[in-house]
Amino acid sequence: MTTPAIRATGLRKAFRSTDGTPVVAVDAVDLTVRPGEIVAFLGPNGAGKTTAVDMLLGLTAPDAGTIEVYGTSPGDAVRQGRVSAVMQTGGLLNDFTVGETVRAIAALHGRSDRVEVVLERAHLTDLAARRVEACSGGEQQRLKFALALLPDPDLIVLDEPTTGMDVGARQEFWQAMREDAALGRTIVFATHYLAEADEFAERTVLMNHGRIVHDAATADVRAAYGGRTLTFRPPAQVVGTDGIDVDWLARVHRALEPLGVTGVDVSAASLEAAFLALTAETPVDTVLEGATR
């Protein structure tokens, strides 16, 4: 049996608020991710995504439950170079060039042989001589991605990876991620760009109030909530039997075929609609019941 990339069982983490009241950030989370999967992690602010990611990376220890990465502790997996992360926040050395930054971190990993490879993968070869402080926000995110690739990890965790990127840079980034996924790398990413999850993720995990409220193939999550949409293209003009123009909106209620309607398409609800339905401010038990229907 193949060892899961991620296995979390009964994961729980609570914090104390400023007034001393306990706040449960992650509550009884069970999650298994197989090697090579591409999984989107979605949820509103305060859903528990960041805390779950911190435990996945060994930055925070759970209060209860267990979490393993490729059969070992998250900390060991990170030290072995099997896990890398691209975080939304985190400093870079502004006085270094892009190339100097990559070479310095490569030396720490003992992987100087991968400098040119990761610069190319992150589309940074032409920017190697540019100082970090002169890079745009999107270019700095791509630099973080290059650094994450240096140890040639089995699992990459991405936290809002395309923040600050323009449309073209975002498309280039996801193209690079698709190429990596095709090589068998496991990818888990948190994003507020629902279109990215819809287009890129094979599987979507939705969190709310610290719990997983839906976990399924992205297409199934879309279909779980909301109706279907019927779209069609009406003819430029509809002529009645007496030669007089008629209102096609009235006719469409009777039948589509006599109108010569073409381009009929039926589509499932968008991932955004499912997201809003599944993370609505309703009791968690009610949401969980709805997610199993």
N, C-alpha and C positions, 0 to 999 in steps of 0.2 A: 504494500500500500504506500502511495506517495505521501511523504510528510507534508502537511499543510504549510503554506507560507505564513499564515497567521491562524492561531487558534486561541480564542478568548472564551472563558467559561465563567459565568457568574461575576463578571467584572463590576466592581463598585468603587466609587471614589467620592468622598464628601469633603467639603471645606467649611471653615467657619466664616460667616459674614462679619462685617465690622461690628455688629451688635452682639456677636457671639452665637447667633442662631446657625445651626448646621444647615448647609445647602448641599444636597445630593446632586453632583454634576453628572455622574454616570451610575446607572442603576440596573443591576442584574443583566448586563449585556453578554450575550452569547454570539460569537461571530467566528466563522471559518472562511478563510480565503485560500483557494487552491493556487498552486504555482501557475504563473502565466495569465491569471485573470486581470482584467482591467475594471476596477471598482470605483464608482463615484460615491463620495460621502457627502450627503446633503442634510441640511437642517437649518432652522432659524438661529439667530444669535442666542446663546445660552442653552442650546440643545445638548451640549456635551461633546461636540465634535473635537474641539481643541484638546480637551482633557483626555479623550480616547486616544488621540494621536500622540500626546505626550507619554501616555503609558505604553503605546506601541513602540516608541523610540527609546524607552527606558529612562525618560526624563522625570517621570513621576511613578511612584510605586502604588499599586492598588491597595485599597483598604481591605478588600475581600476579593476572592476569585483568583483566577490564574490567567496569564497570557504568555504564549510562546511564539517565537518567530523561527521558522524552520527547525522546530524541535528543541530550541534552546531559549534562554532568557533574552529579552530584547537587548539588554546591555551587551551580552556576549555576541549576539548577532551583529550589532553595530561595530564592536571591536574587531570582529572577523572580516569586516568590510562587506557583509552580505546585505546591509541595509543603508540607504542614504536618504536624505530628505532635502527638499527645497521648501524653505519656510518663507512666509510672507514678510516676516521681519527678520532682522539679523544683519550685523554690520559687515561691510567690506572695507578694505584699506584704501582710502581715497587716493593716496599718493602713489599707489602701485598702478602699473598698467594692467590691462586684462591678461596679457601673456605672463607677466611677472606673478600675478595672483595665482594663475593656474599652475605655473611651475613650482611655486612655493608650497602649495597644498599637495601637489603631486609628490614632492620630495618627502613630505610627512607620511604619505601613504606608501612610499617606496614604489611608486608607479610613474616614474618620469617618462616611461615608454608610452604613456597614454595621453601626453599633453596635446600633441597635434590631433589625435583622434577625437578627443572631447571638444576641442576648439571647433573642429569641423562639424561635429554632431550638433553643437549648439549654434551653428552659423555665426561664429565669432572670429574666424580666421582673419578676416579683413580688418577686424577691430583690435587685434592683438597688441598693437602699439599705443592704443588710446588709454589715457589715464581713467581710472574708475570714476573719479568725480566728474569727468566729462561725458560719461555714459548716461543715457536716458534711463528712466525707471524700468522700462521693458528690457533694455540691454543688460542692466544689472541683474534682472531676474534670469536672463539667459546665461549670465556668468555663473549664477548660483547653480543652475542646472548643469553646466559644464563641470563644476566642482563636485556635484553629487555623482556624476558619472565616473569620476577618477578611479575609485576602487573596483569598478565594474560590478556593481551590486546586483543581487538577485531581486531585490525589492526596492522600489523608489516610492517614497511618500511625498506627495505634493500638497502644499497648503496654499490655496489661492495662487497658483503658479503663474498666471498670465496677467496679474494685476499690473497696471501701468503700460501694458503693451497695446500698440495700435492693432487694427484688424489684420494687417499683413503680417506683423510679427507674431500675432497669436496663431495664425494659420501655419506659419513656419514652425512654431514651437510644437503644435500638435502633430504636424507631419513627422517631426523628429521623434515624438513619443510613439507614434504609430509604428515607426520603423523599429524602435526598441522593443515594443510589445511583440512585434512579429518574430523577434529573436527569442522570445520566451520570458522576458523580464516581467515580473509582477508589478502592477502599478495601482496604487491607491491614492486618490486625490480628492481633496475638499475644494469646493468651488461655489461661488454665488452666481456664476454664469451658467444658468440652467441649460442653455443651448449647447454648451460644451459637454455637459454630462449626457445630454440627449444624443449628441452626435458621436461621442467618443467612447463612453462607458458601455461595456457589455452588461454590467450589473450595477444596480443602484441601491444603496443602503440609506434609508431616511431615518433621522433621529429627531426626537422631540422630547423635551423634559427628561433628558438623560437616558431615554430608552429607545430601542430600535422599534419603529412603528411599521416599517415595511422593508423587506429585503427580497429582491427578486430581479429577474432580467429586466433591463431598462424598459423594453417594449411592454412587458407585463405590468410594470409600475404605471406606465402611461395609461394602459387600458383599464387599470383597476378602478379608477375614478373618473367621472365625467362621461358625458355622452359622446357619440360619434358626430362628425361634421360632414355634411354633404355639400360639395361644391360642384358647380357646373358652369358652362359657358353658353349663354343663350344666343340665338341667332341675332344678327343685326336688325332684322325686321321680321315681324310675323304678319302674314296676310291671311285674312279669313276667306271663307269660300265665296263671299260676295265681293272680294277684291278690296275690302276696306281693312286698313291696319287695325289690329286688335291688341289689347293689353296682354303681353306674355305672362305677367305676374298672375293674372286671373286664370290663364290657361294652364299654368304649371301645376295648379292644384288638381286639375283633372287628369292630365297625363303628360309625361315628358316626350314621348315618342312623336306625337303629331307635331310638336314644335321643332323637330329636327335638332334637339339639344345634343351637344357633343361635349367631350371633356369632363364627363362625370367622374368624380373621385370621392371615395369615402375614407376619411382618416380618423384615427383614434384621437382621444384627448391628448393635449400636449403634456409634457413632463411638468411644465409649470402649473397646469391645472391640478395634476395629481399631487404635486408638492404642496400647493395651497390647501387642498382638501385634507391631506394626511397630517399636516402640521397646524391645522386650525386650533384655536384656543378652546379645545374640548377636553374633557377628562381623558386621561391616557387609556383607561380600560375601554372606553367607548371607541377610541381610535384603533386600538388593537383588535377589537371585535370586528370593526369595519374592514380592517386590512386582511382579515381571513375569509371574508365572504367570497 
